[in-house]
Amino acid sequence: MAGHSKWANIQHRKGRQDAKRGKIFTKLIKEITVAAKMGGGDPAMNPRLRLAIEKAKAESMPKDNIENAIKRGTGQLDGVNYEEVRYEGYGIGGVAVMVDCLTDNKTRTVADVRHAFTKHGGNMGTDGCVAFQFKHCGQIVLAPGASEDAVMEVALEAGADDVIPNDDGSIEVLTPPDPKAFETVKDALEKAGFTLAMAEITMRPESETELTGDDAVKMQKILDALESLDDVQAVYTNAVLPE
């Protein structure tokens, strides 16, 4: 599927995420804690933890914060016990929305997520109601201008699943969702001299629905309300919104 406005949409999304930087540390600390709890506190042996630390460093998180989050995950420091939970629902016009959370209180979280949906014209669905519309994968995006042949050669050699040129000149590289496999492809592209505009393990929509006008405004309100919740780590949608 060639994305009609993939680059503009990704830049728009990144800009909105950057505007919420105050919440980024909280989300990253939770992710580091859970990654350390699940896979151990040694980044060399724990790809998920390695990626979480890399993201934290990219956001200039102090080293002490990172180390304390790891210690809470491994039980060396007292900390909150977070659970991973995913909620699914529908936005404006029935577009699909998936919400990944880390929470210490599922009753509170589900109530907050449901309220964010219904307050702005969406509704929460049941488990699996929209998951089939997304592919769990690593997604690496290169800005317009990179050589498709060169990207394909490096990416496929490193284990990528697919390389997708978009109409706007950007190139997407899809990898398995496993953090180690994702990291291998990402590292290979960086070593080959490519600049990565975005690299994350995500839920990528299999097809997209473009919203405009009032529908786009209402949909953005749903996404903003969900992303502002303390327990929400990531929100995925197949809606394409104007810049």
Secondary structure, 3 states (H helix, E strand, C coil): CCCCCHHHHHHHHHHHHHCCHHHHHHHHHHHHHHHHHHHCCCHHHCHHHHHHHHHHHHCCCCHHHHHHHHHHHHCCCCCCCCEEEEEEEECHHHCEEEEEEEECCHHHHHHHHHHHHHHCCCEECCCCCCHHHEEEEEEEEECCCCCHHHHHHHHHHCCCCEEEECCCCCEEEEECCCHHHHHHHHHHHHHCCCCEEEEEEEEEECCCEECCHHHHHHHHHHHHHHHCCCCEEEEEECEECCC
